Amino acid sequence: RPPRSTLSSSSAASDVYKRQESVLPIINFDFDTYDFGEVSEGEIVEVDYTFKNTGKSNLIIYDASASCGCTVPDYPKDKEIQPGESGVIKARFDSSGQTGKQVKSITLTTNTENSKKIIRMSGFVINK
């Protein structure tokens, strides 16, 4: 009778996954939440979110979508960020028509393990 394998199929699959995971890109931000404090209604808030690919393969940001039309993200489209390279996602919040406490988010779709990353900005808009 042949000896039985001590590896179950699920642990073999998990070993393959771990090897795959170790070569994926990793997106690391200097900060992923920004508090802009208080601004008057109508002011524009611009934030640069600097990130670095600390993984072992090229990072691709497929999409950056904002939680509302008042926030516009600008990101490196059609560009692969190599391991060790940095990039910037620029976010622009137009406070026109917005008053009170504001929390805006931008959802990034990437080729990292989790595939989604949310960056945020928040603050208070004072009515003119």
N, C-alpha and C positions, 0 to 999 in steps of 0.2 A: 504494500500500500504506500503511495507517495506521501511525503510529509506535507502537512497543510501549511499554507502561507499564514504568517502571523499578521500580515497587513490586511485589514479589512478594506473594502473598496472606498468607504467614506474617508478613512485616514489617508489612503493613497491620493484621493481627490484633494484632500486638505493640504497635503504636501505639495501637490502641483500648484494649488492656489497660493500657498505661501511663497513659492519660488517666483510665481508670476507677480505677486504683490511687491516683492522686493525690487523689481525692475521698473515699476510704474513711476510716473512723475509725481512730485509732491509740491503743492502750492503753499508757500508760507508767506504771510503778510507781516509787514512791520506792525500794522494795527489793522483790525477788521471792523472796528466800531469807532465812529468819530462823533463827538459832541460839539456842535457848532455854537452852543450857548444861546444867546438871544440875538435875534435879528429883527429888523422892521419889515413888515409886509412889503413885498415887492423887491426885496434884496435877493441877489443871486449868491448862493453858497457853492464854492467849488472845492472839491477835495481830491487829492491824489493818493490813491491806495497803492503803495509800492509793494511788490511781491517778488519772491525768488523761487525758482524751481530747484528744490533741494533733493529731488529724486534722481533716478538713474536713466531716464529716457525723456524725450522731448515732450514738453507740456503744450497742449492745445486748448485754447478757450474757444469753445464752439459758439457760445452765446452769453450775453449779459442782458438780463431783463429786469426792469425796474418795477417796483410795486405800484407806481402811478405815473401818469404822464408828466408830472411836475419834476420828475427826476430823470436825467438822461445820462446813461453810462457810455463812455468811450473806452474801448478795449482793443488790444492787439488782434485784429481780425486777420485771418488767413496767414498767421505767423506761428511757427513752432518755436517755443522758448526752450533752448537747450539746457541740459543740466548745468547748474551754477550760474545761469543767466538770470537777470532781473527784468521786470517790466512794470508798467504802471496802468492802472485802471483809473480813469478820470471820471468823477461823478459831478454832475451839475444839478443843483436843486434850485428851482425858481419858486420863491415863496409868495408870488402873486396869488391872491385868492385863498391863501392858507393862513390860518391864525391858530394860536394856541400851541400845545405840545405836538410836535411832529416826530414821527419815526418812519424813516424811509429805508427800504431795503433793495438791494440788487442781488439777484440770484445768478450766479455764474454756473454754466454747464461746461465741464472740463473732461479730460480723459484721465483724471485721477481715480483712485480707488473708490471714493465716495461719489464721484461725478458731479455733485452739487456743492457749492460753497456760497454762503450768504454773507455779504458785507452790508453794514448799516451806517446810517447817519441819523442823528437826532438833535433836537434842540427846541427852542420856543420862538414862535413868530409873534411879534407884538403888533397889534392892530394899529395902523397909522392914525 
